Amino acid sequence: MIATSLAASATLYAGNIDFNIHGLTTSFWQLTIDGLSYGAIYALVAIGYTLVYGVLRLINFAHSEVFMLGMFGQYVALELLGFTPSGNAYNEGVVMTVVFLGLAMLFGMAVSGGAAVGLERVAYRPLRKRGAKPLTFLITAIGMSFVLQEFVHYVLPEIWPGLGGTNAQQPIKLVQPVEVFSIFGASVSNVTIVIIVAALLLTLVTDMIINRTKFGRGIRAVAQDPDTATLMGISRERVIMLTFLLGGILAGAAALLYTLKIPSGIIFNGGFILGIKAFSAAVLGGIGNLRGALLGGLLLGVMENYGQVVFGTEWRDVVAFVLLVVVLMFRPTGILGESLGRARV
C-alpha cells in the first residue's frame, strides 16, 4: 500500500511538471533580466550571512527576520512621510521620488542594523562569554528567528496599532514600473534598473570597506585568527558588533528593493523563504566570500526564474535548492569558496 501511495504521488508530481522548453527559449532574455533583479536582492541579504559566518563561523538564521524588520521599517518611514498603500509618489517627479526612496531606505537600514546589533548583543555575546559550543549558537539563532517573528506577530500591534499582526501590510510603492529600454526584445523597467544598480553599488561599497579600510582589515584579521588579532590590539567584540551592523544595513536596503519588486504584503513571516534562499546563495557562491555571495545570489535568481518556466511556477523554490545541492556535490566549498580571512573578497 505504501509503495502504491508513493507511486501515485510520484505520478501526481510528474504530471505537474510542464517541461516547457519552448517557453524558456522564447522568453530567455526577459527571464534573465527579471532573474537578475531577484538575484540582486538575494545577494544583499546573502552578504549578511557570509560576513557573520566569515568572522564567527556562525550561521545566523535570524538574519531573515532582520530583513523582515527592515521591510516594516521602510513601511513606517513612508507612513510618517504621509504615504498610504493606495498612494503613489511618482507623481511628484523623479527627484522627489528618489528623495523619498532614499529616506525610506535609510530608515529601513537603521531598523535592520539596530535589530542585528541588538540580536548580537542579547543572544550571541552572552554565549561567547560562556564559551558555548557551535550547536548552541545554531539553536539560539533558530530560536531568535521565531522570537522576532512572534514579536511582530503579537507585540508590535500593541505598540503601533495597525502594524504587524496576522494581516499583511500592502507595500507602499513609490515607483510605477515603466519600460525604460529593451534588450534582445526583453523589457527593462525602471524598477529593475533601480534594484540592480542599487545592489551593485552597495556591494561595491561593502567590498571597498572590507578591503580598503581599517575596519575591513580588522574583519579579515578576526576571521583569519581571532586570538592573534586580539593580541595585535584589535577589539574582537567591536569588530563582531560592526559586522552584524553592516550585514543588517544591507538587509534593510534589500527590504526596500524587495518591496519595489514584489507586490505581496509585508507580514511577520515574510522574510523566511527569502532568507533561506539568501543563505543558499551565500553557500552556492562560497560562504565567507563577499563576491561569492553576489555571484551566488545573481545565479540563483536567474536559475530559479528559468526553472519556474520549464517546470512550472510551483517548482520555483525547488529549483533553487536543487541547484545548490548539485553545485555542492561537485564543489563543496561553493563556486568561489574561500574563507573571509584568506580571500581577497
N, C-alpha and C positions, 0 to 999 in steps of 0.2 A: 504493500500500500504506500509505504514511504517512497519507494522507487517510482511508483506511478505518479505521486504528487510532484516529485522533483521533475520528472519528465514533462508533466503538464505545465509546471512553472517555467521550465526552460523554453517550451514551445510558445508560451504566452509572451515571454520577454523577447524571444526571437521574432515573434510576429510584430512587435512594436518597433523593431529596428527597420529604418527605411532604406539604408544603403543608397542614399540619394547622391550619387557621384555627379550626376548632371547638375544638380543644384550647386555643388561645390565649384565645378568648373565655370559655370555661368556667373556666379557671384563671388568669385575668388578674391578680387581686389577690394570689393566692398566689405567682405568678411574680414580681410586682413586689416583694413583701416579701423573698423569697429573693434576688432580684437586688440589692436594696439592701444586703443583708448581704455579698454577694460584692463589690459595688462599694465598700463602705466599706473593705474590706481593700486593694483595688486603689488606692484613694485615698491611704492612708497610705504605701504604697510609692512612689506617683507623686510625692508631695511631696518625697521624697528626690531623685528625678530633677530636679524642677523647681527646687529650691533650688540644686543644684550647677550646673545649666545657667544659672540666672539670674546666678550670681556668676562662673563661669568660662567660660561658653559651651561646656561640656564635656558630652557625653552619656556618663554613667558607666555603661556596660553591665555593669560588675562589681557594680552595686548589687543585682542579683538574687541574687548569691552572698552579699552581706551579709545579705540576708533569709534565705537558706538557713542561714547560720551562726547566725542568731537562733533558727531552729527547733531546731537542735541545742543551743543554749544553754539554752533553756527546758526541753528534754527532760532535760539533765544536771541542772538545778536540781531538777526533780521527782524524779529518781532519788536525788539526795542527800538529799531530804526523805523518802525511803523508799517512794515510789510505784513501781508497775510498770504496764506497759500493760494488765494484766488487772485492776488495782485501780481503785477509784472513791473520790474524796474527798468526794463529795456526801453520803455517809452521816454525815459529821462535822458536818453542819449548814451553814447558809448562811454564817455568819460565818467559819468556818474555811475554807470553800471560797473565799471572797473573799480571805482572807489568803494561801492557797496560790497562787491565781491571781496576786495582786499580786507575790508573791515570784518566781514563775516569769517574769512579765513583766519585772520589774526585771532579772533575770539575763539574759534574752534581749536586753533593751535594752543591757545592759553589753557583752555579747559582740558584738552588731551594731555598737554605737557604737565599740567598740575596733577592730573589723575595718575600719570605714570610715575611722577616723583613721589606722590603720596603712597602709591602701591609699593614702591621700593622701600620707602621709609617704614611703613606699617607692617608689611608682610614679609619682605625678604631680608631686610637688615637684621632684625632680631634673630633670624635663623642663622645668618652668617656668624653673628657674635657667639652663638651657641655651638658652632661647628656642625651644623646639621648635614645629613647625608643628601646626595643629589635627589634621591627619590622623595625626600621630604619637601624639597623645593618644588618638584614637579607636582606633587599632590596639592601643595599650597597654591600654586599657580592656577590649577584647575578649580580649586575651591574659591579663590578670589574672583575668578571669572563668573561663577554663579552668584557670588555676593554682590558684585557690581550690577549684574543683570537684575537681581531682585531689588536692589536699591532703587533702580529706575522704575521697576515694575510697581513697587508698593510705597516707597518712601518719598520719591520725587513728587508724585501728585499731591502729597500733603504739604510739601514745601512750596511748590509752584503749581497751583491748580490749572488743570488743562494740559499739563505736560507730563509725559511718561504714562504709566498705567498700561492697561491692556490694549487700548485703542492706539493705532498708529497716527502720528502727525504727518500730514502730507507735506512734502518738501516745498519750500518757497523757492520757486525757480526764477532766478534773476535774468536768465538768458533764454530767449526764444531760439530754438535750433533753426538755423538758416544755412543753406548751402553757400559756401564761400567760393569753392572751385571744385573741379572734378579731376581725377587722375585715372587713366585707363578705364574711363567710364564709371568710376566709383565716386560717389558724392562725399566731399569732405566738409563737414559743418563747422560753424564757429565753436560749438561746444567741444567737438573733437580736437580742434586746434588748441583751445584753452587747456584741456586736460593733458594732452601730450606735451605741449610746451612747458606748462607749469611743472609737471612731473620731472621732465628732463632738467629744468633749471634747478629745482630743489635737490635733485640727485647730484647735479654738478656742484652745487654749493656744499652739500654734505661731503662729497669727495674731497673738495678743497679743504674743508675743516679737518678732515681726518688726516690728510697728507701734508698740509702746509701750516698748521697752527700748533702752538704749544699744547693745547688741549688734545689735538689729534695725536701728537707724539705720546702724550700720557695714555690715551686709549690703547695705542699699539703696544706700549710698554707693559701695561697691566695685562693685556690679552696674551702677551708672549710669556711673561714671567712676573706675576704679581708680587712675589716676595722680593725679588731684586729691584723692581720698580719702587717699592716702599723704601728700601734701603737707599735708593738714589734720591729720596726726598719727594716722591710723587704720592699725593694723597689718594689712596685707593678708593676710599669711600666717596671722595669728591668726584673722582672720575666715574665711578659707577652711577652716582646720582645724575651727573650731567649726561651720561649715556642714555639713561632712561628718559631724561628730559628731551634729548634730541630725537629719540625714537617716537616719543609722544607727540612732539611738534609735527613730525612728518605724518603721523596718523591723523592728526587734526586737519592738516592740509588735504590729505586723501579723503577725509569725510566730506569736505565741501565739494571736491571734484566728483565724488560718488553721487551726491545729491543732484549735481548738474546732469549726470549721465543717466541715473536710474530714477524713473518716475514713481517708484514704490515708496511706501510710508516709512517714517523713522520710528522705530519701535525698540523695546528693551532688548530683544534678542536679535536685532538686525545686523549685528556685527559678526555673528557666529560663523556662518558659512564663508563670508569673505575673509575672515581671519584664518580659517583653516586653509583656504586657497592661497592666501598670502604666505602662510607658513610653508605650504607645499612649494610655492615659488622660490622661497629662500633656500629650501633643501634642494630643489631642482637646479638652481644656479650655483649652489655651493654655499651652505650656510656658514657664516663667518666672513663671507666675501661680499663687499658692498656692490661691486659691479656685477657679481653673480646674481645678487638679488634683483637688480634691474633687468638683467638678461632673462632670468627665470620668470619674472613677472610678465614681461612682454611675450615671451614664448608661450607661457601658459594661457594668457588671454587670447592669443591668436589660435592656438590649437583647439581650445575648447569651443571657440567660435566655429571653426571648421567642423568639429565633431557634432555640434548640435544640428548642423545641416545634413551631414552624412547619415547620422544615426537617429536623429530626432531630438527635439528640444529637451525631452525628459532625460536624455543621456548626457546633457551638457556637463554636469558636475562629475559624472562617472569618467568621462574622457579626461578631465583634468587630472584625476588621481591615477588613472591607468598610465598616463604619460609619465607621471612621477615614478611609478613603480618600474616601468620599462627602463627609464634612464638610470635609476639606482641599481638595477640588475647588472648593467654594464659599466657604470661608473658610480660606485657607492658614495664618493665624495661630492657628487654633483658636477655640473659642467665645468665650473671654474673653481672647484673645491680647494680652498686653502684657508688656513686659519687667519683671523684678523691680524694676529701678531706677526705673521710671516708674509702675508700677502701685500702686494703693492696695490691696495684697493683704490 
